[in-house]
């Protein structure tokens, strides 16, 4: 049975790992320092010899990141197991990735500077050797609900790939087409993701159409797709009267 102290140690290790990732490209010394602290805490919390190499760690841990995808909600702070790990997350912001031991975690989201009533209180599952992208949308009772999408980082050499995730709460099923061209991703429902489409590196021009009438609903800015990257394009609610929908391109 896991002790309360072990649970806190996992939170502490997660924070050190987040700090290590944060300094990875800006301060190598701090990156190494915090990574060593991360391993030190895990070695104390986990059974002896349970941590050996990075290859072994990959089968015991998962990664996650959050994306603020609720256009009508304010800037938020995100807590995991009671610890504030991501602060001042604005609409369309993508948090740093975080590595955690597999298991279930409590996620609470509050408006920044107003930790009174939570906007979301929900459990998530971190699975072994999986990269989880976690989004949130406003539900019927005005609370936020989390939606998790698993990433697939594998890309054939010198190629790229793209999928679409429908997170626009005011649009029904969509056909995603090349501008003035054919439908590429048909009948995409809200809170669903398409399969990945393998491509050669290029810039794509997409538009969203109503899946029933095939009438155009929105055209999107060009999406540059670089080689050896896996992309997700998130269709989101627009934030102004002039823009009915926005698209957010993310990669791993």
C-alpha positions as CSV (number, residue, x, y, z in Angstrom):
1,X,0.0,0.0,0.0
2,X,1.4,3.4,-0.9
3,X,2.1,5.7,2.0
4,X,1.1,9.4,2.2
5,X,4.8,10.3,2.2
6,X,5.4,8.4,-1.0
7,X,2.6,10.3,-2.7
8,X,4.2,13.6,-1.7
9,X,7.6,12.3,-3.0
10,X,6.1,11.7,-6.4
11,X,4.8,15.2,-6.5
12,X,8.2,16.6,-5.5
13,X,9.9,14.5,-8.1
14,X,7.5,15.7,-10.7
15,X,8.2,19.3,-9.8
16,X,12.0,18.7,-10.1
17,X,11.4,17.1,-13.5
18,X,9.4,20.1,-14.7
19,X,12.2,22.4,-13.6
20,X,14.7,20.3,-15.3
21,X,12.7,20.5,-18.6
22,X,12.3,24.2,-18.1
23,X,16.1,24.8,-18.0
24,X,17.0,22.2,-20.6
25,X,17.9,24.7,-23.3
26,X,18.6,27.9,-21.3
27,X,20.8,26.7,-18.4
28,X,22.4,23.3,-18.7
29,X,23.8,23.4,-15.2
30,X,20.4,23.9,-13.6
31,X,18.9,21.3,-16.0
32,X,21.3,18.7,-14.8
33,X,20.9,19.8,-11.1
34,X,17.2,19.4,-11.1
35,X,17.2,16.2,-13.1
36,X,19.6,14.7,-10.5
37,X,17.2,15.9,-7.7
38,X,14.3,14.3,-9.6
39,X,16.1,10.9,-9.6
40,X,17.2,11.3,-6.0
41,X,13.7,11.8,-4.8
42,X,12.3,8.9,-6.9
43,X,15.0,6.5,-5.6
44,X,13.9,7.3,-2.1
45,X,10.2,6.8,-2.9
46,X,10.4,3.7,-5.0
47,X,11.6,0.2,-4.2
48,X,15.4,-0.4,-4.4
49,X,16.8,-0.9,-7.9
50,X,13.5,0.2,-9.5
51,X,15.2,3.1,-11.3
52,X,18.1,2.1,-13.5
53,X,18.4,3.5,-17.1
54,X,16.3,6.0,-19.1
55,X,15.1,3.0,-21.2
56,X,13.7,1.4,-18.0
57,X,12.1,4.6,-16.9
58,X,10.2,4.9,-20.1
59,X,8.1,1.8,-19.2
60,X,7.2,3.1,-15.7
61,X,6.4,6.7,-16.5
62,X,4.1,8.8,-18.7
63,X,4.3,12.4,-20.0
64,X,1.6,15.0,-20.0
65,X,0.9,18.6,-21.0
66,X,-2.2,20.8,-20.8
67,X,-3.6,23.1,-23.4
68,X,-6.2,25.8,-22.5
69,X,-8.8,25.3,-25.2
70,X,-11.9,27.0,-23.6
71,X,-12.2,30.4,-25.3
72,X,-14.7,31.8,-22.8
73,X,-12.8,30.9,-19.7
74,X,-10.2,33.1,-18.0
75,X,-6.5,32.6,-17.4
76,X,-6.1,29.6,-15.0
77,X,-3.8,27.9,-12.6
78,X,-3.6,24.1,-12.8
79,X,-3.0,21.9,-9.7
80,X,-2.0,18.2,-9.7
81,X,-2.6,16.4,-6.4
82,X,-3.0,19.7,-4.6
83,X,0.3,21.2,-6.0
84,X,0.2,24.2,-8.3
85,X,2.3,23.1,-11.2
86,X,1.2,25.4,-14.1
87,X,0.3,29.0,-13.5
88,X,-1.3,31.8,-15.6
89,X,-2.3,29.5,-18.4
90,X,-4.2,31.5,-21.0
91,X,-6.4,30.5,-23.9
92,X,-4.3,28.6,-26.6
93,X,-1.4,28.3,-24.2
94,X,0.5,25.0,-24.1
95,X,2.2,24.1,-20.8
96,X,5.6,22.5,-20.5
97,X,5.5,18.7,-20.6
98,X,5.8,16.8,-17.3
99,X,6.9,13.3,-16.5
100,X,5.0,11.4,-13.8
101,X,4.9,7.8,-12.5
102,X,1.9,5.9,-14.0
103,X,-1.3,6.1,-12.0
104,X,-4.3,8.3,-11.3
105,X,-3.9,12.0,-10.3
106,X,-6.3,14.7,-9.1
107,X,-6.4,17.7,-11.3
108,X,-8.0,21.0,-10.1
109,X,-8.2,24.2,-12.2
110,X,-8.8,27.6,-10.7
111,X,-9.0,31.1,-12.2
112,X,-5.7,32.7,-11.6
113,X,-5.8,34.8,-8.4
114,X,-9.2,33.4,-7.3
115,X,-8.6,30.1,-5.6
116,X,-12.1,29.9,-4.2
117,X,-14.4,27.8,-6.4
118,X,-12.6,25.4,-8.8
119,X,-13.4,25.5,-12.5
120,X,-12.6,21.8,-12.7
121,X,-12.0,18.9,-10.3
122,X,-11.3,15.6,-12.1
123,X,-9.1,12.5,-12.0
124,X,-6.7,11.7,-14.9
125,X,-4.9,8.5,-15.7
126,X,-1.2,8.7,-16.6
127,X,-0.3,5.6,-18.6
128,X,3.0,3.9,-19.1
129,X,5.2,5.2,-21.9
130,X,2.4,7.4,-23.2
131,X,2.5,11.2,-24.0
132,X,-0.9,12.7,-22.9
133,X,-2.1,16.0,-24.3
134,X,-4.9,17.2,-22.0
135,X,-7.4,19.8,-23.1
136,X,-10.4,21.3,-21.4
137,X,-13.8,22.6,-22.6
138,X,-16.7,24.2,-20.8
139,X,-19.4,21.7,-19.9
140,X,-23.2,22.2,-19.5
141,X,-22.9,23.4,-15.9
142,X,-20.2,25.9,-16.7
143,X,-17.5,23.8,-15.2
144,X,-14.5,22.6,-17.3
145,X,-14.2,19.0,-18.4
146,X,-10.8,17.4,-19.3
147,X,-10.3,15.5,-22.6
148,X,-7.1,13.5,-23.1
149,X,-5.5,12.7,-26.4
150,X,-2.6,10.3,-26.8
151,X,0.3,11.5,-28.9
152,X,2.1,9.3,-31.4
153,X,5.6,10.8,-32.0
154,X,6.8,8.3,-34.5
155,X,7.4,9.8,-38.0
156,X,9.1,8.1,-40.9
157,X,12.4,9.8,-41.7
158,X,12.2,13.0,-43.7
159,X,8.4,12.9,-43.5
160,X,5.8,14.6,-41.3
161,X,2.2,13.8,-40.2
162,X,-0.9,15.7,-39.2
163,X,-4.2,15.0,-37.4
164,X,-7.1,17.3,-36.6
165,X,-8.8,17.6,-33.2
166,X,-12.3,19.2,-33.1
167,X,-12.7,21.3,-29.9
168,X,-15.1,24.0,-31.1
169,X,-18.2,23.7,-28.9
170,X,-20.4,25.7,-31.2
171,X,-19.8,23.6,-34.3
172,X,-21.2,20.2,-35.0
173,X,-19.6,17.5,-37.1
174,X,-17.0,18.9,-39.6
175,X,-15.4,18.0,-42.9
176,X,-11.9,19.3,-43.0
177,X,-10.8,20.1,-46.6
178,X,-8.0,21.6,-48.5
179,X,-9.0,25.2,-49.4
180,X,-10.9,25.1,-52.7
181,X,-10.1,21.4,-52.8
182,X,-11.1,17.9,-51.6
183,X,-12.2,16.8,-48.2
184,X,-9.3,15.2,-46.3
185,X,-10.8,14.5,-42.9
186,X,-14.6,13.8,-43.2
187,X,-17.2,13.8,-40.5
188,X,-15.1,14.8,-37.5
189,X,-17.2,15.1,-34.4
190,X,-16.7,17.4,-31.4
191,X,-14.1,16.2,-28.9
192,X,-12.8,13.7,-31.4
193,X,-9.4,13.4,-33.2
194,X,-8.7,12.1,-36.7
195,X,-6.1,9.5,-37.5
196,X,-2.7,10.9,-38.5
197,X,-2.1,11.6,-42.2
198,X,1.4,11.0,-43.3
199,X,2.8,13.8,-45.6
200,X,6.0,15.2,-47.0
201,X,7.0,18.5,-45.4
202,X,4.9,21.2,-46.8
203,X,2.6,24.1,-46.0
204,X,-1.1,23.2,-46.0
205,X,-4.2,25.4,-46.4
206,X,-7.3,24.0,-44.7
207,X,-10.9,24.9,-44.2
208,X,-13.8,23.6,-42.1
209,X,-17.1,22.7,-43.7
210,X,-20.4,21.5,-42.2
211,X,-20.4,17.7,-42.4
212,X,-24.1,17.6,-43.5
213,X,-24.3,20.4,-46.0
214,X,-20.6,20.7,-46.9
215,X,-21.0,24.5,-46.7
216,X,-17.8,26.3,-45.7
217,X,-17.7,27.5,-42.1
218,X,-14.1,28.8,-41.7
219,X,-10.8,29.1,-43.6
220,X,-7.6,28.8,-41.6
221,X,-4.1,30.4,-41.9
222,X,-1.4,28.3,-43.6
223,X,0.0,25.5,-41.5
224,X,3.8,24.9,-42.0
225,X,4.6,21.2,-41.5
226,X,8.3,20.4,-41.0
227,X,10.0,17.1,-41.4
228,X,10.4,14.6,-38.6
229,X,7.5,16.1,-36.6
230,X,4.1,14.9,-35.6
231,X,1.5,17.6,-35.6
232,X,-2.0,18.1,-34.2
233,X,-4.2,21.0,-35.4
234,X,-6.8,21.9,-32.9
235,X,-10.0,23.6,-34.1
236,X,-11.1,26.1,-31.5
237,X,-13.8,28.6,-30.9
238,X,-13.0,32.1,-32.1
239,X,-12.5,34.9,-29.6
240,X,-13.9,37.8,-31.7
241,X,-17.0,38.4,-33.8
242,X,-14.9,38.5,-36.9
243,X,-13.3,35.1,-36.4
244,X,-15.7,32.2,-36.0
245,X,-13.0,29.5,-35.5
246,X,-9.3,29.4,-34.9
247,X,-6.7,26.7,-35.4
248,X,-3.8,25.9,-33.1
249,X,-0.9,23.9,-34.5
250,X,1.1,21.9,-31.9
251,X,3.8,19.3,-32.3
252,X,6.0,16.9,-30.3
